[in-house]
Amino acid sequence: MRLLLLIIPFLFSCTNKKYNEGVKENTSNRSEIINYLKHEFHITVDTSKIDSNYRKNRLLNYHSLEIDSLINSNLYIVNYKPLNLSFIRFYNYFGIHDTTRENIFNVYLIEDNTTRNFYIDFIDNDAGMIIEPVCAYSFIRTPIKSSDSKSYISPDNIDAYNSINSSRMYGESEFEFQNKKSAIQSYLNVAFRYNKPTKKILDSLFFFYDHHLYSKNDLLMADPKELYNFLRIQGARIRKEPDYGSREKSLVYLKDQISLLLLQANSTENERLFIWVYTSNSHLRVRRLLISGNKVSTFSYFINEYELCFE
């Protein structure tokens, strides 16, 4: 591998400072947002099924059981001043017992207050549930036998597969489809068609989005050397743990993923590809923004985000 890998034009943000560029607004556009939720997501409430304690608590706090009032109580809105955006979270739960949990979810939205356009980020069906952040891995081993598969695989295909000697560990983000947060990508493709946002604007936007809407507590890496530090610390931790037969694969997986991030960072030229890497204990979160096109053809934006863990 060329030594150029060690000296790379890293486009990670140069600061972890907090941007005080937004405030929580309880009244901004609330009626408009409530109507949007009722129309686009068919939010309705059968008040006859509301739990007695939930009903009693609302009445004690002088809140009515009208649909608009119920929705309003479950709305969290925070305004981002630099781009005049509202980040919105709506929790669809009204004290109604639901064993299927089909009516319990979070809806995340972004509203452009200049154009009044709404952008759906994603729907979280695990709202109200505690999800333990455990690492998941999958191993692909060779050779395989026809008996290893539930469905028939031809001998020729098995021979072809076994002819390539490989054994690799895959992280969860590589083999499991993840819910994609798409609102910022949709917003950029509309609002910045004819001019690209600066790196400073993107840093500020993503920081605000992570911390005020999703309460992310991971830290943004500011320098490529931090990836080497991360590899050294995690490698030492893995070596200290009991070896159940996968230690070497875990170390190789760690090095492979760090090397891949360094290669990706090395390709960030001409301000077409931006990469942000965040760390929390043995976890990494990677966000990549690709910009294509130009002022004539218009710009197009694609955001990809995934998480890695090395526990």
C-alpha positions in Angstrom: 0.0 0.0 0.0 1.4 3.4 -0.9 2.5 5.7 1.9 0.1 8.4 0.6 -2.5 6.7 2.7 -0.9 8.2 5.8 -1.1 11.8 4.6 -4.6 12.4 3.5 -6.7 15.6 2.9 -9.2 14.7 5.6 -12.5 16.5 5.4 -13.7 15.7 8.8 -15.0 18.8 10.6 -12.4 20.7 12.4 -14.4 21.4 15.5 -16.8 19.9 18.0 -18.0 23.3 19.2 -21.7 23.6 20.0 -23.8 25.7 17.6 -26.3 27.8 19.5 -28.2 28.6 16.4 -31.6 27.2 17.3 -34.2 27.4 20.0 -37.1 25.3 21.0 -40.3 26.8 19.7 -43.6 25.6 21.1 -45.8 27.8 18.9 -44.1 28.0 15.5 -46.3 26.7 12.7 -48.0 24.2 15.1 -51.4 24.3 13.5 -49.9 23.9 10.0 -47.9 20.8 11.3 -50.9 19.3 13.0 -52.9 19.6 9.8 -50.1 18.0 7.8 -49.9 15.1 10.2 -53.7 14.5 10.1 -53.7 14.7 6.3 -50.5 12.9 5.3 -50.4 10.3 8.1 -54.1 9.9 8.7 -53.6 10.6 12.4 -56.9 10.0 14.2 -57.7 9.2 17.8 -60.7 7.1 19.2 -61.0 9.0 22.5 -63.4 6.3 23.8 -60.4 3.9 24.0 -58.0 6.3 25.9 -56.7 4.8 29.2 -58.4 6.3 32.2 -55.1 7.4 33.8 -54.0 9.1 30.6 -57.4 10.8 30.3 -57.3 11.9 34.0 -53.7 13.3 33.7 -54.7 15.4 30.7 -57.7 16.9 32.4 -55.7 17.6 35.5 -53.3 19.6 33.4 -56.2 21.4 31.6 -55.6 19.7 28.3 -58.6 18.7 26.2 -59.2 15.4 24.4 -59.7 17.1 21.0 -57.6 15.6 18.3 -55.6 18.8 17.7 -54.8 19.2 21.4 -53.8 15.5 21.6 -51.4 15.8 18.6 -50.0 19.1 19.9 -49.1 17.6 23.2 -46.9 15.0 21.4 -45.1 17.5 19.1 -41.5 18.4 19.7 -40.3 21.3 17.5 -37.0 23.0 17.4 -36.1 25.8 14.9 -32.7 26.0 13.1 -32.2 29.7 12.4 -29.4 29.8 9.8 -31.5 28.0 7.1 -35.0 28.8 8.6 -35.8 25.1 9.2 -38.0 23.4 11.8 -37.0 20.0 13.0 -40.1 18.0 14.1 -40.7 14.9 16.1 -44.2 13.5 16.6 -44.9 10.7 19.0 -48.1 8.8 18.0 -49.3 7.5 21.4 -52.4 8.6 23.3 -52.8 6.1 26.1 -54.6 3.5 24.0 -53.7 -0.1 24.7 -52.3 -1.7 21.6 -50.8 -5.2 21.8 -49.7 -5.0 18.1 -47.9 -1.6 18.6 -49.0 -0.7 15.1 -50.3 2.7 16.4 -47.2 3.5 18.5 -44.4 5.2 16.5 -42.4 8.4 16.0 -42.5 10.5 12.9 -39.5 12.7 12.1 -39.9 15.7 9.7 -38.2 18.8 8.5 -40.1 21.9 7.5 -38.6 24.6 5.3 -40.3 27.6 6.8 -39.4 29.7 3.8 -41.2 27.5 1.2 -43.5 25.7 3.7 -42.3 22.4 2.2 -42.2 19.3 4.5 -39.6 16.6 4.2 -40.2 13.2 5.8 -37.1 12.0 7.5 -38.2 8.5 8.7 -40.7 6.7 10.8 -39.5 4.9 14.0 -41.7 1.9 14.8 -39.6 1.1 17.9 -40.8 4.3 19.7 -41.1 3.9 23.4 -39.0 0.7 23.4 -35.6 0.3 25.0 -33.2 -1.1 22.4 -29.9 -2.3 23.7 -27.0 -1.3 21.5 -25.3 -4.6 20.9 -22.9 -5.4 18.1 -24.0 -8.0 15.6 -21.7 -9.9 13.3 -22.0 -12.5 10.5 -19.3 -14.9 9.4 -18.8 -16.3 5.9 -16.6 -19.4 6.0 -15.3 -21.7 3.3 -15.6 -24.4 2.3 -19.3 -25.1 2.4 -21.3 -28.3 1.7 -24.6 -28.8 0.0 -26.0 -29.9 3.4 -25.1 -26.4 4.9 -27.8 -24.8 2.8 -31.6 -25.1 3.3 -32.1 -24.8 -0.4 -30.3 -26.9 -3.1 -27.1 -25.5 -4.5 -25.6 -27.2 -7.5 -22.2 -28.9 -7.1 -20.7 -26.7 -9.7 -21.7 -23.6 -7.8 -20.4 -25.0 -4.5 -17.1 -25.9 -6.2 -16.8 -22.4 -7.7 -17.5 -20.8 -4.3 -15.0 -23.1 -2.4 -12.4 -22.4 -5.0 -11.9 -19.0 -3.6 -10.3 -19.2 -0.2 -11.8 -16.5 2.1 -13.2 -16.1 5.6 -14.5 -12.7 6.5 -16.5 -11.1 9.3 -19.3 -8.6 8.4 -20.6 -5.9 10.7 -24.4 -5.4 11.1 -24.4 -2.3 8.9 -23.1 -4.4 6.0 -25.7 -7.2 6.0 -28.8 -5.7 7.6 -30.9 -3.0 5.9 -31.1 0.1 8.0 -33.8 2.8 8.1 -32.5 5.7 6.0 -32.9 9.3 7.3 -33.7 11.1 4.1 -35.1 14.6 5.0 -31.8 16.5 4.8 -30.9 14.9 1.5 -34.4 15.8 0.1 -34.0 19.3 1.4 -30.6 19.9 -0.1 -31.8 18.6 -3.5 -34.5 21.3 -3.5 -32.9 24.2 -1.7 -29.3 23.9 -3.1 -29.9 22.9 -6.7 -28.1 25.9 -8.1 -25.5 26.6 -5.5 -23.6 24.3 -3.2 -23.7 24.8 0.6 -20.3 25.5 2.3 -18.6 23.1 4.6 -19.4 25.4 7.5 -23.1 25.3 6.7 -23.0 21.5 6.5 -21.1 21.1 9.8 -23.6 23.4 11.5 -26.7 21.7 10.0 -25.6 18.2 10.9 -24.5 19.1 14.4 -27.8 20.7 15.1 -29.7 17.8 13.5 -27.9 15.2 15.6 -27.9 16.9 18.9 -31.3 18.7 18.9 -33.5 16.1 17.2 -31.8 12.8 17.9 -29.8 13.6 21.0 -26.6 12.0 19.7 -23.8 12.0 22.2 -21.0 10.7 20.0 -18.0 13.0 19.2 -16.9 14.2 15.8 -13.4 13.2 14.8 -11.4 16.2 13.7 -8.2 14.6 12.4 -7.2 11.4 10.6 -4.8 10.6 13.4 -7.8 10.0 15.6 -8.7 6.9 13.5 -5.3 5.5 14.3 -5.8 6.2 17.9 -9.1 4.5 17.8 -7.6 1.4 16.1 -4.8 1.2 18.7 -7.2 1.5 21.7 -9.7 -1.0 20.3 -7.0 -3.4 19.3 -5.6 -3.4 22.8 -9.0 -4.0 24.3 -9.8 -6.9 21.9 -6.4 -8.5 22.8 -7.2 -8.3 26.5 -10.5 -10.1 26.2 -10.9 -13.9 26.3 -10.4 -15.5 22.9 -13.3 -17.7 21.9 -11.9 -18.4 18.5 -12.7 -15.1 16.7 -10.1 -12.7 18.2 -8.0 -12.6 15.0 -11.0 -12.0 12.8 -12.1 -9.2 15.1 -8.7 -7.5 14.8 -8.7 -8.0 11.0 -12.2 -6.6 10.8 -11.1 -3.5 12.9 -8.1 -2.9 10.6 -10.1 -3.4 7.4 -12.8 -0.9 8.4 -10.3 1.7 9.5 -8.3 1.3 6.3 -11.5 1.7 4.3 -12.4 4.9 6.1 -8.9 6.2 5.4 -9.2 5.4 1.7 -12.6 7.1 1.6 -11.2 10.2 3.2 -8.4 10.1 0.7 -10.9 10.4 -2.2 -12.4 13.6 -0.8 -11.2 15.9 -3.5 -12.8 19.0 -5.3 -15.4 19.2 -2.5 -17.5 16.5 -4.1 -17.4 14.0 -1.2 -17.6 15.0 2.4 -17.1 12.5 5.3 -17.9 12.9 9.0 -16.8 10.2 11.4 -18.2 10.1 15.0 -16.9 8.0 17.9 -18.5 6.7 21.1 -16.6 4.1 23.1 -16.1 1.2 20.6 -18.6 2.5 18.1 -18.1 4.6 15.0 -20.8 6.4 13.0 -19.9 7.4 9.4 -21.8 10.0 7.4 -20.9 10.6 3.7 -22.3 13.3 1.4 -21.7 13.0 -2.3 -22.4 16.1 -4.5 -22.7 15.6 -8.3 -23.6 18.0 -11.1 -22.8 21.7 -11.5 -24.5 25.1 -11.7 -25.6 24.4 -15.3 -26.9 20.9 -14.9 -27.9 21.6 -11.2 -26.4 19.9 -8.2 -27.5 16.6 -6.8 -26.9 15.3 -3.3 -26.8 11.8 -1.8 -26.3 11.1 1.9 -25.2 7.7 3.2 -24.9 6.9 6.9 -23.9 3.7 8.7 -22.6 2.6 12.1 -19.8 0.3 13.0 -19.0 -1.4 16.4 -16.1 -3.4 17.5 -17.2 -4.9 20.9 
